[in-house]
């Protein structure tokens, strides 16, 4: 049985455009070249449900269609149906965060790529140590987004003894 895939409804595409306008100015000029599609059923990775995927579009799509697609955001329709409006917005924003465009200062060429997430950790690790990873500018760091959402963990507190 073939996997059913379809274009997102206009309302969802408009939500994506609003997120681009507010938070992703580097994507503004290519927003019409981001394909937003749904697949019938979510896949799994390591036993976990995959709500969606962001990927760079193959140049083949531009040859076969009328649009020179830069990115494809594929969402799982069965999981989308169970998300709240806030969760849907966050999922769209998550995938837009992965889509990046930068202008080459020398050539002026715009390069598009998929960026990895800034944070990758396990809930057990987060629970035991909080947001422990150093950041490039830790000197002026306030509470992390993770700490704001989940609070600081009492477990694994730093007692200053690293030996």
C-alpha positions as CSV (number, residue, x, y, z in Angstrom):
1,X,0.0,0.0,0.0
2,X,1.4,3.4,-1.1
3,X,1.9,6.1,1.5
4,X,-0.6,8.9,1.0
5,X,1.0,12.4,0.8
6,X,-0.8,15.7,0.1
7,X,-0.2,19.4,0.2
8,X,-1.1,21.3,3.4
9,X,-4.3,23.3,3.4
10,X,-4.1,27.1,2.8
11,X,-4.8,27.9,6.5
12,X,-1.8,25.9,7.6
13,X,0.4,27.4,4.9
14,X,-0.7,30.9,6.1
15,X,0.3,29.9,9.7
16,X,3.7,28.9,8.3
17,X,4.0,32.3,6.5
18,X,3.1,34.2,9.7
19,X,5.8,32.3,11.6
20,X,8.3,33.2,8.8
21,X,7.3,36.8,9.0
22,X,7.7,37.0,12.7
23,X,10.6,34.7,13.5
24,X,12.4,33.6,10.3
25,X,13.3,36.7,8.2
26,X,16.0,34.7,6.4
27,X,13.3,32.5,4.9
28,X,11.0,35.4,3.8
29,X,12.2,35.6,0.2
30,X,11.9,31.9,-0.3
31,X,8.7,31.2,1.6
32,X,6.9,30.2,-1.7
33,X,9.6,27.6,-2.2
34,X,9.0,25.7,1.0
35,X,6.7,22.8,0.4
36,X,4.5,21.9,3.3
37,X,3.0,18.5,3.0
38,X,1.3,15.8,5.1
39,X,1.8,12.1,5.2
40,X,-1.1,9.9,6.3
41,X,0.7,8.2,9.2
42,X,3.6,9.1,11.4
43,X,6.8,7.1,11.2
44,X,8.8,5.9,14.1
45,X,12.5,6.2,15.0
46,X,13.8,4.2,17.9
47,X,10.3,3.4,19.0
48,X,9.4,7.1,19.2
49,X,6.8,8.8,17.0
50,X,8.2,11.2,14.4
51,X,5.8,14.2,14.2
52,X,7.5,15.6,11.1
53,X,10.7,16.0,9.0
54,X,12.5,19.0,7.5
55,X,14.6,18.4,4.5
56,X,16.3,20.2,1.7
57,X,14.4,19.6,-1.6
58,X,16.2,17.7,-4.3
59,X,16.8,19.8,-7.5
60,X,14.8,17.1,-9.2
61,X,11.6,18.6,-7.8
62,X,12.3,21.9,-9.7
63,X,12.7,20.0,-12.9
64,X,9.5,18.0,-12.5
65,X,7.3,20.9,-11.3
66,X,6.8,24.6,-11.7
67,X,8.6,25.6,-8.5
68,X,12.2,25.5,-7.5
69,X,11.6,24.1,-4.1
70,X,14.2,24.8,-1.4
71,X,12.8,22.8,1.5
72,X,10.1,20.2,2.2
73,X,8.4,20.1,5.6
74,X,6.5,16.8,6.0
75,X,4.1,16.5,8.9
76,X,2.3,13.4,10.2
77,X,-1.4,13.9,9.7
78,X,-2.5,11.4,12.2
79,X,-0.4,13.0,15.0
80,X,-1.2,16.6,13.8
81,X,-4.9,15.8,14.4
82,X,-4.3,15.2,18.1
83,X,-2.2,18.3,18.7
84,X,-3.4,21.5,20.3
85,X,-3.2,24.8,18.3
86,X,-0.2,25.8,20.4
87,X,1.5,22.4,19.7
88,X,0.8,22.7,16.0
89,X,2.4,26.2,15.9
90,X,5.4,25.0,17.8
91,X,5.8,22.0,15.5
92,X,5.7,24.3,12.4
93,X,8.2,26.7,14.1
94,X,10.5,23.8,15.0
95,X,10.7,22.7,11.4
96,X,11.2,26.3,10.2
97,X,14.1,26.7,12.7
98,X,15.8,23.8,10.8
99,X,15.5,25.6,7.4
100,X,18.2,28.1,7.0
101,X,19.3,30.5,4.2
102,X,22.5,32.5,4.3
103,X,23.9,34.8,1.7
104,X,27.6,34.3,0.7
105,X,29.3,37.6,1.3
106,X,31.6,37.2,-1.7
107,X,29.4,35.7,-4.4
108,X,26.0,37.0,-3.2
109,X,24.6,33.5,-3.7
110,X,22.0,32.4,-1.2
111,X,22.8,29.0,0.3
112,X,20.0,26.9,1.9
113,X,20.7,24.1,4.3
114,X,19.1,22.2,7.2
115,X,20.6,23.1,10.6
116,X,20.7,20.6,13.4
117,X,18.8,21.4,16.6
118,X,20.6,23.6,19.2
119,X,19.6,21.3,22.0
120,X,19.7,17.5,22.0
121,X,19.4,15.6,25.3
122,X,17.4,12.9,27.1
123,X,14.7,13.7,29.6
124,X,16.6,11.5,32.2
125,X,19.7,13.6,31.7
126,X,17.7,16.8,31.9
127,X,16.1,15.7,35.1
128,X,19.4,14.7,36.7
129,X,21.5,17.7,35.6
130,X,19.3,20.4,34.2
131,X,20.6,22.3,31.2
132,X,24.3,21.6,31.9
133,X,25.8,22.2,28.4
134,X,28.0,25.3,28.1
135,X,27.0,27.9,25.5
136,X,29.2,30.2,23.5
137,X,28.5,33.2,25.7
138,X,27.8,31.7,29.1
139,X,29.0,34.9,30.9
140,X,25.7,36.7,30.4
141,X,23.5,33.6,30.4
142,X,20.2,33.7,32.2
143,X,18.0,30.7,32.7
144,X,17.8,28.5,29.6
145,X,14.5,27.8,27.8
146,X,14.6,24.3,29.2
147,X,15.1,25.6,32.7
148,X,12.3,28.1,32.3
149,X,10.0,25.3,31.1
150,X,11.0,22.6,33.5
151,X,12.7,24.4,36.3
152,X,16.1,23.6,37.7
153,X,16.7,20.0,38.9
154,X,17.6,19.3,42.5
155,X,19.4,16.2,41.4
156,X,23.0,16.3,40.4
157,X,23.7,19.8,41.8
158,X,27.2,21.0,41.4
159,X,29.0,20.9,44.8
160,X,32.2,22.2,43.3
161,X,34.0,18.9,43.8
162,X,35.0,17.6,40.3
163,X,37.3,14.9,41.6
